[in-house]
Amino acid sequence: MKFLTSQILSLVRDRSSRVKLRILIRFLIVLVILVTVYSVMFHFIMEYEGRRYSWITCIYWTLTVMSTLGFGDITFHSDLGKVFSLIVLMSGIVFLLILLPFTFIEFFYAPWMKAHNEARAPTSLPEGTTGHVIITNFDGVTRTLIGKLKQYSQPYVLLVPDLTEALNLHDQGYRVMLADLDTPKSYQRALADDALMVVATASDQLNANIASTVREISDNVPIVATANAPASLDILELAGCTQVLELCEMMGRGLARRVFDGKRLAHPIGRFGELVIAEAMVRDTSLVGKTLRESCLRKDTGLNVLGSWQRGFFETVSPDMLITDKTILVVAGSEQQLDSYNRLYQSEQAMDAPIVVIGGGRVGRATTRALADRGLDYCIVEKRPELIKDPAKYVLGDGANFDVLDQAGIMKAPVVIITTSDDDMNIYLTIYCRQLRPDVEILCRSNLERNVATLHRVGADFVLSYASIGANTMINLLGRMNILMMTEGLDIFQVDMPPKFIGKSVTECDIQRKTGCTVVALHMEDQKQVMLDPNLPLPKDGRLILIGSPEAEQRFLTTYGCR
């Protein structure tokens, strides 16, 4: 009854609906007149045949024939009656089996479906919503970002201009809002002025439109946008963006950072206050072949070894772990301690062949710029002539062709970096390069987070995900979250001291075995104790700083109820 009342009110208020309502009333009047006329004619024809029925029976016969039920308990014997029955039957098919269902769908079912869809894809957020993240585009970056926001119970809303797409995303479990991206009213309804951040990851032109539109209603909300072209950086900032991320440049620097050059072996990958987290290369150093205990690394440099990378997976370490030339240690310490590591273990051995970079797009060019800044030689394989900038540094051809790779120096190159924008092609090239050179170091780009594990499985030594770089950077920019996404598959986060830990030592808590996370430091007011003694009792008012993979981090948060 409540639904019927709301539908009638909706029909009365809307002009087009009022027209439809008049049509509906006319249809019902015609139907009533038709039933009345047929009932009267039935009465007189039956009297003509010498039979007499009540008016209720007349209406009963008319409706059973018009609806094609035709129970057969009352039938005509004369030809006149049979012809009349056919006329009633044919008109009933038109009115009750065609027009009536159409009317029901148009005036009741369709409005109900519209109301149901609007509930699944609302056009505004509830009043009082604050501290949410507004996402204006759904792609690989924002898909990963939403997963991380859900992990930390951070509210968000995804603005979608198309109803079909919005309903599809809602059915997949995303919180969506139906809204045009270029109208201020959309962001007013999304309560942008009370939002924690607005994220724009579409084209540079659309991102500029979104930023300028948001600024019409809010001068304070941070706007984070991605930029595909370097020329768009200034334009997006002028449009109102607080932070512009050039993800291709960031990915290029990240890939170049992993290239071993014999000098700068420890590269910072994240900071948590004064605490620096770094990846430390051990290839061609005196550490190879020793156990962690035999290396005396903490004694010689002061660095705390947190774990190691093994084909893209972060693993905790033990004193008896054997260090190989493929080991990449994850360490924590100060800038001075990192410099001490670089001085102690640097090698004067220079690369005797250029690094091969397959793919001369934006990521490939960013990678080679970062390599050039470090004084490293390179050769780019690119099949599109228009992208070749310096013929001396390029080889024109398909990276899947051996002659092209041989011309680029694949058989002597110390490192191969694969940077094409197609994940399937990157997997293919990784398999091919690993077959050609089982000993070469392969660094690879992945667009989608789900392809990272596949690339490691087929032979890549290191994979950097475009989606993860963008999502991790945006998470870090939120500011309110006690988490720092540092690199692919590795997070450092800070939590209040769990009640179960108070008065116990790190050794007694056995955090590493139960969750896979490693305690990095203890935060006490304005101090951070990097070299945390695992045997000292943990204080009530301290905060733990931990490191681990996203899976290990989730286990810790779930096990100890931390957020």
HUURFEN-V57337 format. One record per residue. RES is the residue in one letter. PHI is phi in whole degrees, 0 to 359 (* if undefined). OMEGA is omega in degrees with one decimal (999 if undefined). NEAR is the number of other C-alpha atoms within 8 Angstrom. Layout:
BEGIN
res:RES phi:PHI omega:OMEGA near:NEAR
res:RES phi:PHI omega:OMEGA near:NEAR
END
This chain:
BEGIN
res:M phi:* omega:179.3 near:4
res:K phi:296 omega:179.7 near:5
res:F phi:295 omega:-179.8 near:6
res:L phi:299 omega:179.3 near:7
res:T phi:297 omega:-179.9 near:8
res:S phi:295 omega:178.6 near:8
res:Q phi:293 omega:179.1 near:10
res:I phi:297 omega:178.0 near:8
res:L phi:298 omega:178.7 near:8
res:S phi:295 omega:179.4 near:9
res:L phi:295 omega:-176.9 near:12
res:V phi:289 omega:-174.0 near:10
res:R phi:284 omega:-174.6 near:8
res:D phi:274 omega:-175.9 near:8
res:R phi:296 omega:179.0 near:8
res:S phi:297 omega:178.6 near:6
res:S phi:291 omega:177.8 near:11
res:R phi:295 omega:176.4 near:11
res:V phi:298 omega:178.9 near:8
res:K phi:295 omega:180.0 near:10
res:L phi:295 omega:177.5 near:10
res:R phi:297 omega:177.4 near:8
res:I phi:297 omega:179.1 near:8
res:L phi:298 omega:-179.3 near:9
res:I phi:296 omega:178.3 near:8
res:R phi:298 omega:179.1 near:8
res:F phi:299 omega:-178.8 near:8
res:L phi:294 omega:178.3 near:8
res:I phi:296 omega:178.7 near:8
res:V phi:299 omega:-179.3 near:8
res:L phi:296 omega:179.0 near:9
res:V phi:295 omega:178.9 near:8
res:I phi:297 omega:-178.5 near:8
res:L phi:298 omega:179.1 near:8
res:V phi:297 omega:179.8 near:11
res:T phi:296 omega:-179.3 near:9
res:V phi:299 omega:-179.6 near:8
res:Y phi:297 omega:-179.5 near:10
res:S phi:294 omega:178.4 near:13
res:V phi:295 omega:179.4 near:9
res:M phi:297 omega:176.5 near:8
res:F phi:301 omega:-178.2 near:10
res:H phi:299 omega:-176.2 near:12
res:F phi:285 omega:178.8 near:8
res:I phi:293 omega:176.8 near:10
res:M phi:295 omega:176.1 near:13
res:E phi:296 omega:177.5 near:9
res:Y phi:298 omega:178.3 near:7
res:E phi:275 omega:176.6 near:9
res:G phi:89 omega:178.6 near:6
res:R phi:236 omega:-177.2 near:7
res:R phi:226 omega:180.0 near:7
res:Y phi:232 omega:177.3 near:8
res:S phi:287 omega:179.5 near:6
res:W phi:296 omega:176.1 near:8
res:I phi:297 omega:178.2 near:6
res:T phi:294 omega:177.9 near:8
res:C phi:300 omega:179.5 near:13
res:I phi:294 omega:178.8 near:11
res:Y phi:301 omega:-179.1 near:8
res:W phi:296 omega:-178.7 near:10
res:T phi:300 omega:-177.3 near:13
res:L phi:289 omega:179.2 near:9
res:T phi:293 omega:178.9 near:11
res:V phi:285 omega:-179.7 near:13
res:M phi:296 omega:179.7 near:14
res:S phi:274 omega:179.0 near:12
res:T phi:65 omega:175.5 near:9
res:L phi:288 omega:174.1 near:7
res:G phi:48 omega:-175.8 near:7
res:F phi:300 omega:178.0 near:6
res:G phi:84 omega:179.0 near:5
res:D phi:284 omega:177.9 near:4
res:I phi:229 omega:-178.6 near:6
res:T phi:223 omega:175.9 near:5
res:F phi:275 omega:177.2 near:10
res:H phi:254 omega:-177.2 near:7
res:S phi:272 omega:176.6 near:7
res:D phi:295 omega:177.7 near:7
res:L phi:301 omega:179.7 near:7
res:G phi:294 omega:-179.4 near:11
res:K phi:291 omega:176.1 near:10
res:V phi:297 omega:177.8 near:8
res:F phi:299 omega:178.9 near:8
res:S phi:299 omega:179.2 near:10
res:L phi:295 omega:179.2 near:8
res:I phi:297 omega:178.8 near:8
res:V phi:297 omega:-178.6 near:12
res:L phi:296 omega:-177.7 near:12
res:M phi:294 omega:178.4 near:9
res:S phi:292 omega:177.3 near:9
res:G phi:295 omega:177.8 near:13
res:I phi:299 omega:-178.1 near:12
res:V phi:291 omega:-173.0 near:9
res:F phi:279 omega:-172.8 near:10
res:L phi:266 omega:-177.5 near:11
res:L phi:260 omega:179.4 near:10
res:I phi:243 omega:-174.8 near:9
res:L phi:289 omega:-178.1 near:9
res:L phi:295 omega:176.1 near:9
res:P phi:300 omega:178.3 near:9
res:F phi:300 omega:178.9 near:8
res:T phi:296 omega:179.1 near:10
res:F phi:298 omega:-180.0 near:9
res:I phi:295 omega:-175.4 near:9
res:E phi:293 omega:-170.8 near:9
res:F phi:256 omega:-177.4 near:9
res:F phi:233 omega:-176.4 near:10
res:Y phi:292 omega:-179.3 near:9
res:A phi:299 omega:176.2 near:9
res:P phi:298 omega:178.2 near:10
res:W phi:295 omega:178.4 near:8
res:M phi:296 omega:178.5 near:8
res:K phi:297 omega:178.6 near:8
res:A phi:295 omega:179.1 near:8
res:H phi:295 omega:179.2 near:8
res:N phi:293 omega:178.4 near:9
res:E phi:294 omega:176.0 near:9
res:A phi:289 omega:178.2 near:7
res:R phi:283 omega:179.0 near:9
res:A phi:232 omega:-176.2 near:13
res:P phi:293 omega:179.3 near:10
res:T phi:260 omega:177.3 near:10
res:S phi:201 omega:176.8 near:9
res:L phi:268 omega:178.2 near:10
res:P phi:298 omega:177.1 near:5
res:E phi:301 omega:179.6 near:4
res:G phi:96 omega:177.6 near:4
res:T phi:291 omega:179.3 near:9
res:T phi:219 omega:174.2 near:8
res:G phi:66 omega:-178.6 near:8
res:H phi:259 omega:176.8 near:13
res:V phi:256 omega:178.6 near:13
res:I phi:262 omega:-178.7 near:15
res:I phi:249 omega:-171.7 near:13
res:T phi:253 omega:180.0 near:13
res:N phi:206 omega:179.7 near:11
res:F phi:251 omega:178.1 near:9
res:D phi:213 omega:-177.7 near:7
res:G phi:299 omega:-179.3 near:10
res:V phi:294 omega:-176.4 near:13
res:T phi:287 omega:174.9 near:13
res:R phi:298 omega:177.6 near:9
res:T phi:292 omega:178.9 near:12
res:L phi:299 omega:-179.7 near:14
res:I phi:298 omega:177.1 near:9
res:G phi:299 omega:179.1 near:8
res:K phi:287 omega:176.3 near:10
res:L phi:296 omega:177.1 near:12
res:K phi:297 omega:-179.1 near:9
res:Q phi:300 omega:-177.5 near:8
res:Y phi:255 omega:176.1 near:7
res:S phi:54 omega:177.9 near:6
res:Q phi:268 omega:-177.6 near:9
res:P phi:294 omega:178.9 near:9
res:Y phi:209 omega:171.2 near:11
res:V phi:216 omega:-179.5 near:12
res:L phi:255 omega:179.8 near:13
res:L phi:277 omega:-177.9 near:14
res:V phi:229 omega:-177.8 near:15
res:P phi:281 omega:-176.8 near:9
res:D phi:258 omega:-175.9 near:8
res:L phi:297 omega:-178.8 near:9
res:T phi:300 omega:178.8 near:6
res:E phi:294 omega:179.6 near:8
res:A phi:297 omega:179.5 near:14
res:L phi:294 omega:178.8 near:11
res:N phi:297 omega:178.8 near:8
res:L phi:292 omega:177.1 near:11
res:H phi:299 omega:180.0 near:12
res:D phi:293 omega:176.2 near:7
res:Q phi:275 omega:175.3 near:6
res:G phi:104 omega:-179.9 near:6
res:Y phi:268 omega:176.3 near:8
res:R phi:272 omega:-173.3 near:9
res:V phi:245 omega:173.4 near:14
res:M phi:220 omega:179.9 near:15
res:L phi:283 omega:-175.5 near:14
res:A phi:197 omega:170.0 near:10
res:D phi:285 omega:-174.2 near:9
res:L phi:277 omega:-174.0 near:10
res:D phi:246 omega:177.4 near:8
res:T phi:237 omega:179.9 near:8
res:P phi:301 omega:-179.3 near:10
res:K phi:300 omega:179.4 near:6
res:S phi:299 omega:-177.9 near:13
res:Y phi:280 omega:171.3 near:11
res:Q phi:294 omega:178.4 near:10
res:R phi:291 omega:176.7 near:10
res:A phi:274 omega:178.4 near:11
res:L phi:54 omega:-176.8 near:11
res:A phi:298 omega:-178.4 near:14
res:D phi:294 omega:178.5 near:10
res:D phi:256 omega:-177.2 near:10
res:A phi:280 omega:177.2 near:13
res:L phi:278 omega:-178.5 near:12
res:M phi:192 omega:169.7 near:12
res:V phi:248 omega:-176.6 near:14
res:V phi:246 omega:178.9 near:11
res:A phi:235 omega:-176.7 near:14
res:T phi:233 omega:179.7 near:13
res:A phi:274 omega:177.0 near:9
res:S phi:293 omega:-179.4 near:8
res:D phi:301 omega:-178.4 near:12
res:Q phi:293 omega:179.5 near:6
res:L phi:292 omega:177.6 near:8
res:N phi:299 omega:177.8 near:14
res:A phi:295 omega:178.0 near:12
res:N phi:297 omega:-179.9 near:10
res:I phi:298 omega:-178.2 near:11
res:A phi:299 omega:-179.3 near:14
res:S phi:293 omega:178.5 near:10
res:T phi:291 omega:178.3 near:11
res:V phi:298 omega:-178.0 near:11
res:R phi:293 omega:176.4 near:9
res:E phi:292 omega:-177.3 near:8
res:I phi:243 omega:-179.5 near:11
res:S phi:210 omega:176.7 near:9
res:D phi:265 omega:-170.5 near:7
res:N phi:254 omega:-173.9 near:5
res:V phi:295 omega:176.7 near:12
res:P phi:293 omega:177.1 near:10
res:I phi:241 omega:179.0 near:13
res:V phi:249 omega:-178.6 near:14
res:A phi:230 omega:173.3 near:13
res:T phi:262 omega:179.3 near:13
res:A phi:233 omega:179.1 near:15
res:N phi:270 omega:-178.2 near:10
res:A phi:248 omega:178.5 near:8
res:P phi:303 omega:-179.1 near:7
res:A phi:293 omega:-177.4 near:6
res:S phi:278 omega:-175.9 near:10
res:L phi:302 omega:-178.5 near:11
res:D phi:294 omega:-178.0 near:7
res:I phi:295 omega:-179.9 near:9
res:L phi:294 omega:176.7 near:16
res:E phi:293 omega:176.8 near:11
res:L phi:295 omega:179.5 near:7
res:A phi:288 omega:177.1 near:10
res:G phi:124 omega:-179.9 near:11
res:C phi:291 omega:176.3 near:13
res:T phi:282 omega:-178.3 near:8
res:Q phi:219 omega:177.6 near:9
res:V phi:243 omega:-176.6 near:12
res:L phi:255 omega:173.9 near:9
res:E phi:263 omega:-169.7 near:12
res:L phi:296 omega:178.7 near:12
res:C phi:297 omega:178.4 near:11
res:E phi:295 omega:179.4 near:11
res:M phi:296 omega:179.3 near:10
res:M phi:293 omega:178.6 near:15
res:G phi:300 omega:178.5 near:15
res:R phi:294 omega:179.2 near:11
res:G phi:295 omega:178.2 near:10
res:L phi:291 omega:-179.3 near:14
res:A phi:295 omega:-179.2 near:11
res:R phi:298 omega:-176.7 near:8
res:R phi:277 omega:179.4 near:7
res:V phi:280 omega:-179.4 near:7
res:F phi:283 omega:178.0 near:9
res:D phi:239 omega:176.1 near:9
res:G phi:86 omega:-176.5 near:11
res:K phi:245 omega:180.0 near:11
res:R phi:273 omega:-174.0 near:9
res:L phi:270 omega:-178.2 near:15
res:A phi:254 omega:-176.4 near:12
res:H phi:244 omega:177.2 near:9
res:P phi:299 omega:176.7 near:9
res:I phi:240 omega:178.5 near:10
res:G phi:183 omega:178.4 near:10
res:R phi:227 omega:175.0 near:10
res:F phi:228 omega:-170.9 near:8
res:G phi:70 omega:178.8 near:5
res:E phi:273 omega:-179.3 near:7
res:L phi:278 omega:-179.8 near:11
res:V phi:250 omega:174.8 near:14
res:I phi:256 omega:-175.2 near:13
res:A phi:220 omega:170.4 near:12
res:E phi:262 omega:-177.4 near:13
res:A phi:246 omega:177.3 near:11
res:M phi:283 omega:179.0 near:10
res:V phi:238 omega:-176.4 near:16
res:R phi:302 omega:178.9 near:10
res:D phi:62 omega:174.8 near:8
res:T phi:247 omega:-179.7 near:9
res:S phi:289 omega:179.8 near:7
res:L phi:285 omega:-176.7 near:8
res:V phi:296 omega:179.6 near:11
res:G phi:94 omega:179.6 near:8
res:K phi:256 omega:170.3 near:11
res:T phi:277 omega:-179.8 near:11
res:L phi:299 omega:178.5 near:13
res:R phi:294 omega:-178.2 near:9
res:E phi:290 omega:-177.0 near:6
res:S phi:290 omega:-177.7 near:8
res:C phi:54 omega:-174.2 near:8
res:L phi:297 omega:-179.8 near:10
res:R phi:293 omega:-178.8 near:9
res:K phi:294 omega:-174.6 near:6
res:D phi:280 omega:-174.1 near:6
res:T phi:240 omega:-176.0 near:10
res:G phi:86 omega:-179.3 near:9
res:L phi:284 omega:176.9 near:12
res:N phi:258 omega:-179.4 near:10
res:V phi:279 omega:-176.4 near:10
res:L phi:265 omega:-177.7 near:13
res:G phi:174 omega:-180.0 near:11
res:S phi:213 omega:174.5 near:12
res:W phi:268 omega:174.0 near:12
res:Q phi:230 omega:-179.5 near:10
res:R phi:52 omega:174.6 near:8
res:G phi:89 omega:-179.9 near:12
res:F phi:249 omega:178.2 near:8
res:F phi:278 omega:-179.2 near:12
res:E phi:234 omega:174.1 near:8
res:T phi:289 omega:-174.4 near:11
res:V phi:243 omega:174.5 near:9
res:S phi:235 omega:179.6 near:6
res:P phi:301 omega:-177.3 near:7
res:D phi:265 omega:179.4 near:7
res:M phi:293 omega:179.6 near:8
res:L phi:277 omega:179.7 near:8
res:I phi:271 omega:177.9 near:12
res:T phi:246 omega:-178.8 near:10
res:D phi:289 omega:177.0 near:8
res:K phi:266 omega:-177.1 near:7
res:T phi:288 omega:171.6 near:12
res:I phi:236 omega:-177.4 near:11
res:L phi:277 omega:171.8 near:13
res:V phi:256 omega:-172.6 near:13
res:V phi:235 omega:177.7 near:13
res:A phi:230 omega:179.3 near:14
res:G phi:173 omega:179.5 near:13
res:S phi:262 omega:177.3 near:10
res:E phi:301 omega:-179.5 near:7
res:Q phi:295 omega:179.6 near:6
res:Q phi:290 omega:175.4 near:11
res:L phi:294 omega:177.2 near:12
res:D phi:299 omega:178.1 near:9
res:S phi:297 omega:178.3 near:9
res:Y phi:297 omega:-178.5 near:11
res:N phi:296 omega:179.6 near:12
res:R phi:291 omega:-173.6 near:8
res:L phi:288 omega:-172.2 near:6
res:Y phi:245 omega:-179.7 near:10
res:Q phi:293 omega:-179.3 near:11
res:S phi:238 omega:178.3 near:8
res:E phi:271 omega:-179.7 near:6
res:Q phi:293 omega:-178.0 near:5
res:A phi:262 omega:176.8 near:6
res:M phi:289 omega:-177.5 near:8
res:D phi:261 omega:179.2 near:4
res:A phi:211 omega:-179.7 near:9
res:P phi:292 omega:172.9 near:12
res:I phi:282 omega:179.8 near:13
res:V phi:268 omega:177.3 near:15
res:V phi:247 omega:-179.9 near:15
res:I phi:263 omega:-177.4 near:14
res:G phi:115 omega:-176.9 near:12
res:G phi:254 omega:176.7 near:15
res:G phi:282 omega:-176.1 near:9
res:R phi:298 omega:-179.7 near:8
res:V phi:292 omega:179.1 near:13
res:G phi:299 omega:179.7 near:15
res:R phi:292 omega:177.1 near:10
res:A phi:296 omega:178.6 near:14
res:T phi:296 omega:-178.0 near:15
res:T phi:291 omega:175.6 near:12
res:R phi:297 omega:179.0 near:8
res:A phi:293 omega:176.7 near:12
res:L phi:294 omega:179.6 near:12
res:A phi:297 omega:178.3 near:9
res:D phi:298 omega:178.3 near:7
res:R phi:269 omega:178.8 near:6
res:G phi:77 omega:-177.9 near:6
res:L phi:258 omega:-179.4 near:11
res:D phi:277 omega:-176.5 near:9
res:Y phi:207 omega:173.9 near:11
res:C phi:219 omega:-176.7 near:12
res:I phi:258 omega:173.2 near:14
res:V phi:259 omega:-177.8 near:18
res:E phi:217 omega:-177.5 near:16
res:K phi:264 omega:178.6 near:8
res:R phi:258 omega:-175.3 near:8
res:P phi:302 omega:-175.6 near:7
res:E phi:292 omega:-179.4 near:4
res:L phi:267 omega:-178.6 near:8
res:I phi:283 omega:-177.1 near:11
res:K phi:263 omega:-177.0 near:5
res:D phi:230 omega:-176.7 near:6
res:P phi:306 omega:-179.3 near:7
res:A phi:290 omega:-177.5 near:4
res:K phi:254 omega:-174.8 near:8
res:Y phi:241 omega:166.9 near:13
res:V phi:236 omega:-178.6 near:12
res:L phi:278 omega:178.4 near:11
res:G phi:155 omega:-178.4 near:10
res:D phi:276 omega:-179.4 near:9
res:G phi:294 omega:177.6 near:13
res:A phi:271 omega:179.8 near:8
res:N phi:261 omega:-175.7 near:8
res:F phi:298 omega:-178.5 near:7
res:D phi:300 omega:178.5 near:6
res:V phi:294 omega:179.7 near:14
res:L phi:295 omega:179.4 near:12
res:D phi:295 omega:177.2 near:9
res:Q phi:296 omega:179.1 near:8
res:A phi:283 omega:177.7 near:12
res:G phi:98 omega:-176.7 near:11
res:I phi:299 omega:-173.9 near:11
res:M phi:283 omega:178.7 near:7
res:K phi:241 omega:-174.5 near:6
res:A phi:296 omega:177.2 near:12
res:P phi:284 omega:-175.8 near:10
res:V phi:218 omega:171.3 near:11
res:V phi:242 omega:178.8 near:14
res:I phi:245 omega:-176.9 near:12
res:I phi:255 omega:-170.6 near:14
res:T phi:232 omega:-178.7 near:14
res:T phi:292 omega:-176.4 near:14
res:S phi:272 omega:-178.1 near:8
res:D phi:250 omega:-178.5 near:8
res:D phi:299 omega:179.4 near:12
res:D phi:297 omega:177.7 near:6
res:M phi:294 omega:179.0 near:8
res:N phi:297 omega:176.6 near:16
res:I phi:296 omega:179.3 near:11
res:Y phi:301 omega:-178.4 near:8
res:L phi:293 omega:177.6 near:11
res:T phi:296 omega:177.6 near:15
res:I phi:299 omega:-177.4 near:10
res:Y phi:294 omega:-179.2 near:9
res:C phi:293 omega:178.5 near:9
res:R phi:293 omega:177.1 near:12
res:Q phi:291 omega:179.9 near:7
res:L phi:290 omega:-175.7 near:7
res:R phi:226 omega:-179.9 near:9
res:P phi:300 omega:-174.5 near:7
res:D phi:263 omega:-174.7 near:5
res:V phi:284 omega:175.7 near:10
res:E phi:273 omega:-176.9 near:9
res:I phi:246 omega:174.3 near:14
res:L phi:250 omega:-170.1 near:14
res:C phi:220 omega:175.0 near:16
res:R phi:260 omega:173.2 near:16
res:S phi:229 omega:177.1 near:15
res:N phi:281 omega:-176.9 near:12
res:L phi:256 omega:-176.8 near:11
res:E phi:297 omega:-175.8 near:12
res:R phi:292 omega:-178.8 near:6
res:N phi:270 omega:-179.0 near:10
res:V phi:298 omega:-178.4 near:12
res:A phi:297 omega:179.4 near:8
res:T phi:297 omega:179.5 near:9
res:L phi:297 omega:175.7 near:14
res:H phi:296 omega:-176.4 near:13
res:R phi:294 omega:-177.5 near:7
res:V phi:271 omega:171.4 near:9
res:G phi:131 omega:179.0 near:10
res:A phi:288 omega:177.2 near:14
res:D phi:278 omega:-179.7 near:11
res:F phi:211 omega:-179.8 near:10
res:V phi:230 omega:177.8 near:14
res:L phi:241 omega:-176.7 near:15
res:S phi:266 omega:176.7 near:13
res:Y phi:300 omega:-178.8 near:15
res:A phi:295 omega:-177.4 near:13
res:S phi:291 omega:178.4 near:13
res:I phi:301 omega:-179.8 near:14
res:G phi:295 omega:-178.3 near:12
res:A phi:295 omega:-179.5 near:13
res:N phi:297 omega:179.8 near:13
res:T phi:296 omega:179.7 near:9
res:M phi:294 omega:176.2 near:10
res:I phi:299 omega:-179.4 near:15
res:N phi:295 omega:-179.7 near:11
res:L phi:285 omega:179.3 near:6
res:L phi:300 omega:173.6 near:9
res:G phi:82 omega:-176.0 near:7
res:R phi:280 omega:-173.2 near:4
res:M phi:267 omega:-178.1 near:7
res:N phi:276 omega:-176.2 near:8
res:I phi:212 omega:175.0 near:10
res:L phi:229 omega:174.7 near:13
res:M phi:281 omega:-170.5 near:12
res:M phi:263 omega:-178.0 near:10
res:T phi:203 omega:-175.3 near:10
res:E phi:303 omega:175.8 near:10
res:G phi:81 omega:-178.2 near:9
res:L phi:213 omega:179.7 near:12
res:D phi:235 omega:170.2 near:14
res:I phi:239 omega:-174.2 near:12
res:F phi:217 omega:-176.2 near:10
res:Q phi:237 omega:-179.0 near:10
res:V phi:225 omega:171.2 near:11
res:D phi:296 omega:-177.6 near:9
res:M phi:299 omega:176.7 near:12
res:P phi:299 omega:-179.3 near:10
res:P phi:305 omega:-179.1 near:6
res:K phi:294 omega:-175.4 near:5
res:F phi:269 omega:-172.1 near:11
res:I phi:298 omega:179.1 near:11
res:G phi:87 omega:178.7 near:8
res:K phi:256 omega:176.5 near:10
res:S phi:271 omega:177.6 near:12
res:V phi:299 omega:178.4 near:14
res:T phi:297 omega:-179.7 near:8
res:E phi:293 omega:-179.5 near:6
res:C phi:290 omega:176.7 near:8
res:D phi:54 omega:-174.9 near:8
res:I phi:295 omega:-175.1 near:12
res:Q phi:296 omega:-178.5 near:10
res:R phi:288 omega:-176.1 near:6
res:K phi:283 omega:-173.7 near:6
res:T phi:236 omega:-175.2 near:10
res:G phi:90 omega:178.7 near:12
res:C phi:270 omega:178.2 near:14
res:T phi:243 omega:177.0 near:11
res:V phi:285 omega:-178.2 near:11
res:V phi:266 omega:-174.0 near:13
res:A phi:203 omega:175.4 near:12
res:L phi:242 omega:-177.9 near:12
res:H phi:263 omega:178.6 near:12
res:M phi:239 omega:-178.2 near:10
res:E phi:54 omega:-177.8 near:5
res:D phi:258 omega:-177.6 near:5
res:Q phi:245 omega:174.1 near:6
res:K phi:235 omega:179.1 near:10
res:Q phi:265 omega:-176.1 near:9
res:V phi:294 omega:-178.8 near:11
res:M phi:271 omega:-177.8 near:7
res:L phi:289 omega:177.8 near:8
res:D phi:286 omega:-176.1 near:5
res:P phi:291 omega:-177.5 near:7
res:N phi:257 omega:-180.0 near:7
res:L phi:274 omega:178.3 near:8
res:P phi:293 omega:-178.3 near:9
res:L phi:274 omega:-177.0 near:11
res:P phi:281 omega:-178.2 near:8
res:K phi:289 omega:-173.1 near:8
res:D phi:266 omega:179.6 near:7
res:G phi:271 omega:174.5 near:12
res:R phi:237 omega:-179.2 near:11
res:L phi:271 omega:171.5 near:13
res:I phi:251 omega:-174.8 near:13
res:L phi:234 omega:178.0 near:12
res:I phi:225 omega:178.7 near:14
res:G phi:176 omega:175.8 near:14
res:S phi:289 omega:177.4 near:13
res:P phi:304 omega:178.8 near:9
res:E phi:292 omega:178.7 near:7
res:A phi:294 omega:178.1 near:11
res:E phi:298 omega:179.3 near:14
res:Q phi:295 omega:177.3 near:9
res:R phi:299 omega:179.7 near:9
res:F phi:296 omega:-177.6 near:12
res:L phi:297 omega:-179.9 near:10
res:T phi:287 omega:-176.2 near:8
res:T phi:295 omega:-173.6 near:6
res:Y phi:252 omega:174.3 near:8
res:G phi:62 omega:-177.8 near:8
res:C phi:261 omega:174.3 near:9
res:R phi:217 omega:999 near:5
END
